[in-house]
Amino acid sequence: MTRGPLKAIVVGAGIGGLTTAIALRRVGVDVEVYERAGELRATGSALSVMANAVSALGGLGIDLRLERHGRRIELFQIRTGQGRLIRTLPFPDACRRVGAPSFCVSRPDLQRALLAEAGDCPVELGAVATGFTQSDSGAEVTFEDGRVARGDVLIGADGFHSAVRRQLAGLDDARDGGYVCWLGIVPFRHPRFRPGYVGHYWGSGQRFGLIDVGGGRAYWWGTRNMPPEASHNWRGGKGEILRAYEGWADEVREVIRVTPEEDIIAVPAQDRPFLENWGRGRVTLLGDAAHPMLTSLGQGAAVAIEDAVVLAECLRTATDPARALRRYEDLRRERTRELVTASRAASDSQHLENPLRRTVRDLRLRCASRRSLLERDTAMLTFPPVPAAS
């Protein structure tokens, strides 16, 4: 039996890792965080902190004050590439139904909010994990520079290329999404770019997103179908991106035009087939290390936050840490599997190239009842309650 407060080693100081540290400390677990990067500098992209994540954090009394750091979603529209409205989604009403708002926020701003909430939690930088060992009494992780960290449990929150996952399950199953993603954030004004706006634009084998992240800034992303050898090695410039969106809505082309070329990021779309077993003994995985998903539903960060809260609740009064980790995994498996699958299905649907199939897709969305759309979004935005331990 573990004596005194549990100690957790968290590998990875991204959204999932920092949230894990905050949540574990809230329930009385000692935490040390180890991050491979030499400095905590988030890239110039953005993400959604959906209502389910806000609710999960609220259950532990955690308020990241996201109104100050990002922008509440107030309008969610799907449009054609040329800007014609397909459907206004009842997404804000679904948020009200679950009792929590959803936010869009830049990664640097969210990182600052998490670091402020983490307070004096130890975060060691430049710590490249090389492997771990474990026993009945704890786990030990080693780093490239010779450092060693020991704790009662080890949490791999180190993202898509997780070193912890590599040892647990391997990393040879990366699955290409079939397209490249271009990302940017820039100060932006446009008549159609209203406060709290989220606009998704659908074309033939490509999409575009235009999103208010607060402070007069737009976050935008564009995707285009291409084979892996092209999407993984894309070296084009802003001119190529503008040509890809020739004839699209004015706000789409304008936000690309005003973004400095050096501020545009290009990444391939990737996920992995769902991993059924995330851990062994005193070790488990969390967030993208456990269940990376395509970005089509905007739930990647929110689900990592959910993971962190559920993990903390499972460890809150744990006398058998290994058993508590398996309970956490069991509680999270079904929901995360559903979202990984749904994200892949949404991606496939939104990147159709066949004109007839695209027409049918758009017509189905136009004709869908408001009630069915509201119920769909409500289900996605509802944080499943954590049952009491038996």
SENU-333193 format. One record per residue (C-alpha): z, y, x. Coordinates in steps of 0.02 Angstrom, whole numbers, plus 50000, padded with zeros to 5 digits. Layout:
residues N
{pz:Z&py:Y&px:X} .
...
end
This chain:
residues 390
{pz:50000&py:50000&px:50000} .
{pz:49954&py:50173&px:50065} .
{pz:50106&py:50283&px:50098} .
{pz:50110&py:50471&px:50074} .
{pz:49958&py:50575&px:50022} .
{pz:49791&py:50492&px:50039} .
{pz:49675&py:50560&px:50172} .
{pz:49487&py:50567&px:50140} .
{pz:49350&py:50591&px:50269} .
{pz:49198&py:50673&px:50191} .
{pz:49034&py:50665&px:50288} .
{pz:48921&py:50808&px:50234} .
{pz:48959&py:50989&px:50189} .
{pz:48823&py:51018&px:50062} .
{pz:48851&py:51049&px:49877} .
{pz:48919&py:50873&px:49848} .
{pz:49027&py:50867&px:50003} .
{pz:49109&py:51037&px:49978} .
{pz:49139&py:51004&px:49794} .
{pz:49217&py:50837&px:49840} .
{pz:49335&py:50922&px:49961} .
{pz:49386&py:51050&px:49829} .
{pz:49411&py:50919&px:49693} .
{pz:49510&py:50799&px:49804} .
{pz:49625&py:50935&px:49865} .
{pz:49658&py:50983&px:49683} .
{pz:49728&py:50809&px:49650} .
{pz:49834&py:50803&px:49808} .
{pz:49719&py:50711&px:49929} .
{pz:49709&py:50774&px:50109} .
{pz:49528&py:50805&px:50161} .
{pz:49428&py:50830&px:50320} .
{pz:49242&py:50873&px:50308} .
{pz:49116&py:50836&px:50445} .
{pz:48942&py:50915&px:50444} .
{pz:48797&py:50873&px:50560} .
{pz:48728&py:51052&px:50562} .
{pz:48792&py:51172&px:50694} .
{pz:48818&py:51308&px:50565} .
{pz:48837&py:51316&px:50376} .
{pz:48676&py:51401&px:50329} .
{pz:48594&py:51354&px:50164} .
{pz:48405&py:51365&px:50150} .
{pz:48323&py:51499&px:50046} .
{pz:48302&py:51398&px:49888} .
{pz:48403&py:51384&px:49729} .
{pz:48470&py:51259&px:49604} .
{pz:48546&py:51238&px:49433} .
{pz:48730&py:51214&px:49400} .
{pz:48714&py:51143&px:49226} .
{pz:48843&py:51147&px:49087} .
{pz:48897&py:50969&px:49124} .
{pz:48947&py:51020&px:49300} .
{pz:49037&py:51176&px:49237} .
{pz:49133&py:51067&px:49114} .
{pz:49177&py:50941&px:49248} .
{pz:49245&py:51075&px:49363} .
{pz:49340&py:51155&px:49220} .
{pz:49432&py:50992&px:49190} .
{pz:49513&py:51013&px:49361} .
{pz:49543&py:51199&px:49334} .
{pz:49405&py:51248&px:49456} .
{pz:49309&py:51408&px:49417} .
{pz:49175&py:51454&px:49545} .
{pz:49144&py:51621&px:49456} .
{pz:48960&py:51582&px:49443} .
{pz:48929&py:51736&px:49336} .
{pz:48956&py:51836&px:49497} .
{pz:48847&py:51726&px:49606} .
{pz:48701&py:51678&px:49494} .
{pz:48630&py:51700&px:49319} .
{pz:48671&py:51614&px:49155} .
{pz:48520&py:51530&px:49074} .
{pz:48479&py:51628&px:48916} .
{pz:48297&py:51583&px:48883} .
{pz:48204&py:51422&px:48926} .
{pz:48018&py:51415&px:48892} .
{pz:47877&py:51293&px:48929} .
{pz:47706&py:51375&px:48950} .
{pz:47532&py:51326&px:49002} .
{pz:47473&py:51376&px:49174} .
{pz:47384&py:51525&px:49095} .
{pz:47547&py:51581&px:49015} .
{pz:47520&py:51524&px:48834} .
{pz:47685&py:51472&px:48755} .
{pz:47702&py:51286&px:48719} .
{pz:47883&py:51286&px:48663} .
{pz:48044&py:51384&px:48676} .
{pz:48180&py:51254&px:48704} .
{pz:48350&py:51263&px:48616} .
{pz:48434&py:51242&px:48785} .
{pz:48556&py:51389&px:48769} .
{pz:48611&py:51320&px:48600} .
{pz:48644&py:51151&px:48680} .
{pz:48754&py:51239&px:48809} .
{pz:48850&py:51323&px:48670} .
{pz:48868&py:51157&px:48581} .
{pz:48949&py:51076&px:48735} .
{pz:49057&py:51230&px:48764} .
{pz:48997&py:51281&px:48937} .
{pz:48855&py:51389&px:49007} .
{pz:48722&py:51335&px:49131} .
{pz:48682&py:51440&px:49284} .
{pz:48541&py:51461&px:49408} .
{pz:48603&py:51513&px:49580} .
{pz:48534&py:51524&px:49756} .
{pz:48595&py:51392&px:49877} .
{pz:48672&py:51522&px:49996} .
{pz:48766&py:51602&px:49852} .
{pz:48831&py:51436&px:49787} .
{pz:48882&py:51384&px:49962} .
{pz:48981&py:51545&px:49981} .
{pz:49068&py:51513&px:49815} .
{pz:49114&py:51335&px:49866} .
{pz:49177&py:51387&px:50038} .
{pz:49285&py:51521&px:49959} .
{pz:49359&py:51392&px:49840} .
{pz:49383&py:51266&px:49982} .
{pz:49494&py:51391&px:50072} .
{pz:49573&py:51320&px:50229} .
{pz:49501&py:51145&px:50211} .
{pz:49449&py:51085&px:50386} .
{pz:49259&py:51083&px:50406} .
{pz:49198&py:51018&px:50575} .
{pz:49019&py:51068&px:50621} .
{pz:48895&py:50986&px:50738} .
{pz:48965&py:50816&px:50691} .
{pz:48820&py:50693&px:50685} .
{pz:48887&py:50531&px:50612} .
{pz:48828&py:50373&px:50701} .
{pz:48925&py:50237&px:50609} .
{pz:49088&py:50182&px:50534} .
{pz:49210&py:50039&px:50537} .
{pz:49345&py:49994&px:50413} .
{pz:49494&py:49882&px:50383} .
{pz:49616&py:49847&px:50243} .
{pz:49711&py:50004&px:50292} .
{pz:49572&py:50134&px:50309} .
{pz:49404&py:50186&px:50380} .
{pz:49347&py:50264&px:50542} .
{pz:49186&py:50360&px:50573} .
{pz:49114&py:50398&px:50744} .
{pz:49004&py:50544&px:50793} .
{pz:48868&py:50573&px:50921} .
{pz:48977&py:50683&px:51031} .
{pz:49117&py:50554&px:51040} .
{pz:49227&py:50623&px:50903} .
{pz:49315&py:50499&px:50791} .
{pz:49387&py:50532&px:50618} .
{pz:49506&py:50417&px:50526} .
{pz:49562&py:50416&px:50345} .
{pz:49613&py:50308&px:50200} .
{pz:49438&py:50325&px:50125} .
{pz:49267&py:50379&px:50187} .
{pz:49148&py:50474&px:50071} .
{pz:48965&py:50483&px:50119} .
{pz:48903&py:50647&px:50045} .
{pz:48773&py:50672&px:50180} .
{pz:48616&py:50685&px:50075} .
{pz:48449&py:50599&px:50066} .
{pz:48452&py:50541&px:50247} .
{pz:48634&py:50486&px:50239} .
{pz:48702&py:50401&px:50395} .
{pz:48837&py:50319&px:50289} .
{pz:48708&py:50248&px:50168} .
{pz:48602&py:50188&px:50313} .
{pz:48743&py:50073&px:50370} .
{pz:48789&py:50020&px:50193} .
{pz:48617&py:49989&px:50119} .
{pz:48478&py:50048&px:50235} .
{pz:48357&py:50193&px:50217} .
{pz:48190&py:50104&px:50207} .
{pz:48162&py:50131&px:50020} .
{pz:48112&py:50314&px:50010} .
{pz:47991&py:50337&px:49864} .
{pz:47861&py:50475&px:49866} .
{pz:47848&py:50586&px:49713} .
{pz:47662&py:50615&px:49734} .
{pz:47666&py:50803&px:49764} .
{pz:47722&py:50944&px:49877} .
{pz:47852&py:51074&px:49825} .
{pz:47838&py:51257&px:49876} .
{pz:47998&py:51359&px:49858} .
{pz:48041&py:51543&px:49872} .
{pz:48166&py:51679&px:49822} .
{pz:48116&py:51861&px:49813} .
{pz:48165&py:52025&px:49725} .
{pz:48053&py:52030&px:49572} .
{pz:48015&py:52129&px:49415} .
{pz:47889&py:52086&px:49281} .
{pz:47880&py:52115&px:49091} .
{pz:47891&py:51929&px:49058} .
{pz:48032&py:51902&px:49183} .
{pz:48177&py:51934&px:49065} .
{pz:48364&py:51920&px:49107} .
{pz:48418&py:51739&px:49112} .
{pz:48238&py:51677&px:49105} .
{pz:48186&py:51501&px:49150} .
{pz:48000&py:51473&px:49133} .
{pz:47908&py:51311&px:49170} .
{pz:47718&py:51320&px:49178} .
{pz:47616&py:51160&px:49164} .
{pz:47441&py:51137&px:49232} .
{pz:47330&py:50994&px:49287} .
{pz:47426&py:50895&px:49417} .
{pz:47534&py:51045&px:49459} .
{pz:47681&py:51146&px:49391} .
{pz:47768&py:51310&px:49423} .
{pz:47944&py:51370&px:49390} .
{pz:48001&py:51552&px:49378} .
{pz:48189&py:51574&px:49366} .
{pz:48313&py:51718&px:49364} .
{pz:48451&py:51688&px:49493} .
{pz:48534&py:51857&px:49473} .
{pz:48536&py:52015&px:49577} .
{pz:48359&py:52060&px:49526} .
{pz:48292&py:51904&px:49615} .
{pz:48173&py:51770&px:49558} .
{pz:48177&py:51593&px:49620} .
{pz:48009&py:51508&px:49607} .
{pz:47944&py:51335&px:49643} .
{pz:47770&py:51267&px:49636} .
{pz:47711&py:51087&px:49645} .
{pz:47540&py:51009&px:49669} .
{pz:47486&py:50828&px:49672} .
{pz:47435&py:50765&px:49842} .
{pz:47451&py:50603&px:49942} .
{pz:47604&py:50575&px:50053} .
{pz:47512&py:50607&px:50216} .
{pz:47471&py:50782&px:50151} .
{pz:47633&py:50826&px:50060} .
{pz:47743&py:50769&px:50205} .
{pz:47644&py:50868&px:50333} .
{pz:47588&py:51021&px:50237} .
{pz:47555&py:51167&px:50354} .
{pz:47455&py:51285&px:50242} .
{pz:47498&py:51466&px:50211} .
{pz:47527&py:51581&px:50063} .
{pz:47340&py:51601&px:50041} .
{pz:47322&py:51416&px:50003} .
{pz:47463&py:51426&px:49876} .
{pz:47384&py:51575&px:49790} .
{pz:47218&py:51483&px:49781} .
{pz:47309&py:51335&px:49702} .
{pz:47366&py:51451&px:49561} .
{pz:47203&py:51544&px:49537} .
{pz:47187&py:51592&px:49353} .
{pz:47369&py:51559&px:49313} .
{pz:47485&py:51680&px:49222} .
{pz:47502&py:51851&px:49302} .
{pz:47689&py:51830&px:49334} .
{pz:47657&py:51667&px:49427} .
{pz:47530&py:51742&px:49546} .
{pz:47629&py:51902&px:49567} .
{pz:47791&py:51819&px:49621} .
{pz:47696&py:51717&px:49751} .
{pz:47604&py:51874&px:49810} .
{pz:47764&py:51975&px:49840} .
{pz:47854&py:51834&px:49933} .
{pz:47843&py:51851&px:50123} .
{pz:47750&py:51702&px:50193} .
{pz:47891&py:51662&px:50315} .
{pz:48012&py:51645&px:50168} .
{pz:47912&py:51507&px:50082} .
{pz:47978&py:51330&px:50108} .
{pz:47873&py:51173&px:50085} .
{pz:47952&py:51002&px:50057} .
{pz:47885&py:50836&px:49993} .
{pz:47951&py:50768&px:49829} .
{pz:48052&py:50609&px:49858} .
{pz:48181&py:50499&px:49776} .
{pz:48237&py:50318&px:49799} .
{pz:48245&py:50168&px:49683} .
{pz:48416&py:50165&px:49603} .
{pz:48551&py:50088&px:49714} .
{pz:48668&py:49979&px:49612} .
{pz:48807&py:49961&px:49743} .
{pz:48863&py:50122&px:49826} .
{pz:49009&py:50062&px:49929} .
{pz:49112&py:49928&px:50009} .
{pz:49298&py:49924&px:50044} .
{pz:49362&py:50098&px:50087} .
{pz:49188&py:50177&px:50091} .
{pz:49078&py:50249&px:49953} .
{pz:48932&py:50368&px:49926} .
{pz:48909&py:50525&px:49822} .
{pz:48769&py:50639&px:49765} .
{pz:48599&py:50621&px:49848} .
{pz:48669&py:50493&px:49969} .
{pz:48700&py:50378&px:49820} .
{pz:48567&py:50423&px:49692} .
{pz:48434&py:50548&px:49749} .
{pz:48324&py:50604&px:49606} .
{pz:48169&py:50710&px:49583} .
{pz:48204&py:50889&px:49530} .
{pz:48115&py:50883&px:49362} .
{pz:48276&py:50893&px:49259} .
{pz:48368&py:51013&px:49375} .
{pz:48519&py:50897&px:49374} .
{pz:48536&py:50847&px:49557} .
{pz:48674&py:50970&px:49603} .
{pz:48762&py:50952&px:49436} .
{pz:48772&py:50764&px:49449} .
{pz:48841&py:50775&px:49626} .
{pz:48975&py:50891&px:49557} .
{pz:49012&py:50767&px:49418} .
{pz:49028&py:50630&px:49551} .
{pz:49155&py:50733&px:49647} .
{pz:49264&py:50764&px:49495} .
{pz:49261&py:50582&px:49438} .
{pz:49302&py:50525&px:49616} .
{pz:49449&py:50643&px:49622} .
{pz:49515&py:50581&px:49455} .
{pz:49502&py:50401&px:49514} .
{pz:49596&py:50438&px:49675} .
{pz:49726&py:50552&px:49593} .
{pz:49860&py:50418&px:49578} .
{pz:49777&py:50275&px:49670} .
{pz:49888&py:50146&px:49753} .
{pz:49737&py:50037&px:49797} .
{pz:49604&py:50156&px:49868} .
{pz:49467&py:50023&px:49878} .
{pz:49493&py:49979&px:49695} .
{pz:49489&py:50163&px:49649} .
{pz:49321&py:50185&px:49737} .
{pz:49247&py:50037&px:49641} .
{pz:49311&py:50114&px:49479} .
{pz:49227&py:50279&px:49524} .
{pz:49063&py:50188&px:49557} .
{pz:49075&py:50091&px:49393} .
{pz:49107&py:50250&px:49295} .
{pz:48958&py:50339&px:49373} .
{pz:48827&py:50202&px:49379} .
{pz:48754&py:50208&px:49204} .
{pz:48741&py:50397&px:49190} .
{pz:48664&py:50422&px:49361} .
{pz:48542&py:50279&px:49335} .
{pz:48484&py:50358&px:49172} .
{pz:48457&py:50528&px:49254} .
{pz:48364&py:50458&px:49405} .
{pz:48248&py:50364&px:49286} .
{pz:48227&py:50514&px:49169} .
{pz:48189&py:50631&px:49314} .
{pz:48052&py:50516&px:49377} .
{pz:47979&py:50498&px:49200} .
{pz:47981&py:50687&px:49173} .
{pz:47896&py:50713&px:49341} .
{pz:47759&py:50590&px:49299} .
{pz:47731&py:50670&px:49129} .
{pz:47727&py:50847&px:49196} .
{pz:47602&py:50806&px:49335} .
{pz:47470&py:50726&px:49225} .
{pz:47290&py:50766&px:49271} .
{pz:47199&py:50681&px:49127} .
{pz:47153&py:50819&px:49001} .
{pz:47176&py:50709&px:48847} .
{pz:47347&py:50645&px:48902} .
{pz:47401&py:50823&px:48942} .
{pz:47346&py:50883&px:48769} .
{pz:47443&py:50743&px:48685} .
{pz:47597&py:50781&px:48790} .
{pz:47593&py:50966&px:48746} .
{pz:47561&py:50930&px:48562} .
{pz:47711&py:50813&px:48554} .
{pz:47822&py:50948&px:48627} .
{pz:47757&py:51079&px:48506} .
{pz:47784&py:50964&px:48357} .
{pz:47953&py:50893&px:48408} .
{pz:48092&py:50942&px:48290} .
{pz:48215&py:51070&px:48350} .
{pz:48354&py:50948&px:48308} .
{pz:48284&py:50812&px:48420} .
{pz:48265&py:50933&px:48566} .
{pz:48441&py:50999&px:48539} .
{pz:48513&py:50824&px:48535} .
{pz:48418&py:50775&px:48693} .
{pz:48482&py:50926&px:48790} .
{pz:48658&py:50907&px:48721} .
{pz:48667&py:50727&px:48782} .
{pz:48610&py:50778&px:48956} .
{pz:48732&py:50925&px:48965} .
{pz:48884&py:50828&px:48907} .
{pz:49002&py:50777&px:49047} .
{pz:49066&py:50603&px:49006} .
{pz:49257&py:50605&px:48998} .
{pz:49350&py:50504&px:49129} .
{pz:49452&py:50368&px:49042} .
{pz:49631&py:50338&px:49094} .
{pz:49653&py:50204&px:49226} .
{pz:49704&py:50037&px:49155} .
end
